[in-house]
């Protein structure tokens, strides 16, 4: 049980550290222009990805399947992030 709490703590800490980068950029730079919705969306994507990777690590026993599924989850995160940021697929979710 302690291991699971450590992993969850690491996931939450990683999300917080990753979100602190655009936070400091927004506070101290003109190049960043993130609003509250941007932080909520990014936090949800990062947390969901971390928890999904944790689920894969817990449930999938074969190492080759684990690696493949985690790569798939991370690729999905990158594609969704790119779509929201710049609109590579030109969907209604695309950023301006």
BELKA-V255551 format. One record per residue. RES is the residue in three letters. SS is DSSP state (2 for helix, 1 for strand, 0 for the rest). OMEGA is omega in radians with two decimals (none if undefined). D_LAST is the distance of its C-alpha to the last C-alpha in Angstrom with 1 decimal. Layout:
RES;SS;OMEGA;D_LAST
RES;SS;OMEGA;D_LAST
This chain:
UNK;0;3.14;44.2
UNK;2;3.13;43.7
UNK;2;-3.14;41.8
UNK;2;3.11;39.3
UNK;2;3.09;38.7
UNK;2;3.13;38.3
UNK;2;3.10;35.7
UNK;2;3.09;33.8
UNK;2;3.12;34.1
UNK;2;3.11;32.8
UNK;2;-3.13;29.8
UNK;2;3.12;29.0
UNK;2;3.11;29.7
UNK;2;3.10;27.5
UNK;2;3.14;24.5
UNK;2;3.14;25.4
UNK;2;3.14;25.7
UNK;2;3.12;22.4
UNK;2;3.11;20.7
UNK;2;3.13;22.7
UNK;2;3.09;21.1
UNK;2;3.08;17.6
UNK;2;3.11;19.7
UNK;2;3.08;21.8
UNK;2;3.12;19.0
UNK;2;-3.10;17.4
UNK;2;-2.97;21.0
UNK;2;-3.08;22.2
UNK;0;3.10;19.5
UNK;0;-3.07;17.0
UNK;0;3.12;14.7
UNK;0;3.11;13.8
UNK;0;-3.13;12.1
UNK;0;3.04;12.6
UNK;0;-3.12;13.7
UNK;2;3.14;16.3
UNK;2;3.12;14.3
UNK;2;3.12;12.7
UNK;2;3.12;16.3
UNK;2;-3.14;17.7
UNK;2;3.13;15.5
UNK;2;3.11;16.2
UNK;2;3.10;19.8
UNK;2;3.11;20.2
UNK;2;-3.12;19.0
UNK;2;3.13;21.2
UNK;2;3.11;24.1
UNK;2;3.10;24.0
UNK;2;3.12;24.2
UNK;2;3.14;27.0
UNK;2;3.09;28.9
UNK;2;3.06;28.6
UNK;2;3.09;29.9
UNK;2;3.10;32.7
UNK;2;3.11;33.5
UNK;2;3.14;33.8
UNK;2;-3.13;36.1
UNK;2;-2.95;38.3
UNK;2;-3.06;38.7
UNK;0;-3.06;38.7
UNK;0;-3.09;42.0
UNK;0;-3.08;41.8
UNK;2;-3.13;40.2
UNK;2;3.06;38.8
UNK;2;3.10;37.1
UNK;2;-3.11;35.7
UNK;2;-3.12;34.2
UNK;2;-3.13;32.7
UNK;2;3.12;31.2
UNK;2;3.06;29.7
UNK;2;3.10;28.2
UNK;2;3.12;26.8
UNK;2;3.14;25.3
UNK;2;3.08;23.8
UNK;2;3.10;22.4
UNK;2;3.09;20.8
UNK;2;-3.12;19.3
UNK;2;3.12;17.8
UNK;2;3.11;16.5
UNK;2;-3.14;14.9
UNK;2;3.13;13.4
UNK;2;3.12;12.1
UNK;2;3.14;10.6
UNK;2;-3.08;8.9
UNK;2;-3.01;7.8
UNK;2;3.08;7.0
UNK;0;-3.12;8.0
UNK;0;3.11;11.5
UNK;0;3.14;13.0
UNK;0;3.08;10.5
UNK;0;3.10;11.3
UNK;0;3.12;10.3
UNK;0;-3.01;9.4
UNK;0;3.09;6.6
UNK;0;-3.11;3.8
UNK;0;none;0.0
